[in-house]
Amino acid sequence: MSKESFKMFVRSHPELVRYVNSNQMTWQKFYELYDMYGENNSVWQTYFQSFPTSTSSVQESSSKVTANTVGDTSLKDLFNLVKQMDLETVRKGVDGLSKAVALVQDLTSSKKQNNYQARPLYKHLED
């Protein structure tokens, strides 16, 4: 079973989108079911019977997906996450990261500044 055939299957059964939008299932789980059982199996009946397949319900579910979502996280969720962060912990993490970057810069720049000059082979100690 290919990804393209799975995409065609989902397009023909848009009620699966509602399960993903309501966080009851993921696309990965649906794909695994599709890969294991195929299109024509009784496994799908449980998902097809719960939600009606009318055109209006498909339009409703597609209109709920807004432009301000990134992956599975919306901007509202992102702002709530930022509100819950401990800024002192974030500051300590950034300080540690900047120290690590400075250490790497010191190590790489010290190799370039090596001013070692080899002693000429023809020069004697008495000269």
C-alpha positions in Angstrom: 0.0 0.0 0.0 1.4 3.3 -1.0 1.0 6.8 0.5 -0.8 8.0 -2.6 -3.4 5.3 -2.4 -3.9 6.1 1.3 -4.4 9.8 0.4 -7.0 8.8 -2.2 -8.7 6.6 0.5 -8.8 9.5 2.9 -10.2 11.8 0.2 -13.0 9.4 -0.4 -13.7 9.1 3.3 -13.4 12.6 4.8 -15.0 11.5 8.1 -11.5 10.4 9.1 -10.5 14.0 9.3 -12.8 14.6 12.2 -11.1 11.8 14.3 -7.8 13.5 13.7 -9.0 17.0 14.4 -10.6 15.8 17.7 -7.3 14.0 18.7 -9.0 10.7 18.9 -6.7 9.2 16.2 -3.6 10.2 14.3 -2.8 10.0 10.6 0.0 7.5 11.5 -2.5 5.1 13.2 -4.9 5.4 10.3 -2.1 4.7 7.8 -1.0 1.7 9.8 -4.6 0.3 9.8 -4.8 1.0 6.1 -1.4 -0.7 5.5 -2.4 -3.8 7.5 -6.1 -4.3 6.5 -6.5 -2.4 3.3 -9.5 -0.4 2.2 -12.2 -3.0 2.3 -12.2 -4.3 5.9 -14.7 -4.2 8.7 -12.2 -2.2 10.8 -13.2 0.9 8.9 -16.9 0.5 9.6 -16.4 1.7 13.2 -15.0 5.0 11.9 -17.5 5.4 9.0 -20.6 4.8 11.1 -19.8 7.4 13.9 -19.8 10.5 11.6 -22.2 11.1 8.8 -20.7 11.5 5.3 -22.8 14.4 4.1 -21.1 17.1 2.1 -22.0 19.8 4.7 -20.2 17.9 7.5 -17.1 17.7 5.3 -17.2 21.4 4.7 -17.6 22.0 8.4 -14.6 19.9 9.3 -12.4 21.5 6.7 -13.4 25.0 7.8 -12.3 24.2 11.3 -8.7 23.9 10.1 -7.5 27.4 10.3 -4.5 29.1 8.8 -2.9 29.8 12.2 -2.1 26.1 12.9 1.3 24.7 12.6 1.3 20.9 12.5 -0.9 19.9 15.4 -0.2 23.0 17.5 -2.2 26.2 17.2 -1.0 29.7 18.0 -3.3 29.7 21.1 -1.6 26.5 22.4 1.8 28.1 21.7 0.9 31.2 23.6 -0.3 29.1 26.5 3.0 27.2 26.5 5.0 30.5 26.6 2.9 31.7 29.5 3.7 28.5 31.5 7.4 28.7 30.9 9.8 29.4 33.8 11.9 32.3 32.4 14.7 31.7 34.9 15.1 28.2 33.6 15.1 29.4 30.0 17.7 32.1 30.8 20.0 29.5 32.5 19.6 27.2 29.4 20.5 30.1 27.0 23.5 31.0 29.2 24.7 27.4 29.1 24.3 27.3 25.4 26.2 30.6 24.9 29.1 29.3 27.1 29.2 26.1 25.0 29.3 28.1 21.7 32.1 30.4 23.2 34.1 27.3 24.1 33.8 25.8 20.6 34.8 29.2 19.2 37.9 29.3 21.4 38.9 25.8 20.5 38.6 26.4 16.8 40.3 29.8 16.8 43.2 28.6 18.9 44.2 26.1 16.2 44.4 28.9 13.7 46.6 31.1 15.9 49.3 28.6 16.4 52.5 30.6 15.9 54.9 27.8 16.3 58.0 28.1 14.0 60.2 25.2 13.5 63.9 25.6 14.0 65.9 25.5 10.8 67.7 22.2 10.3 71.0 23.8 9.2 71.4 26.0 12.3 73.7 24.6 15.0 73.5 25.3 18.7 76.7 27.3 18.7 75.7 29.8 16.0 
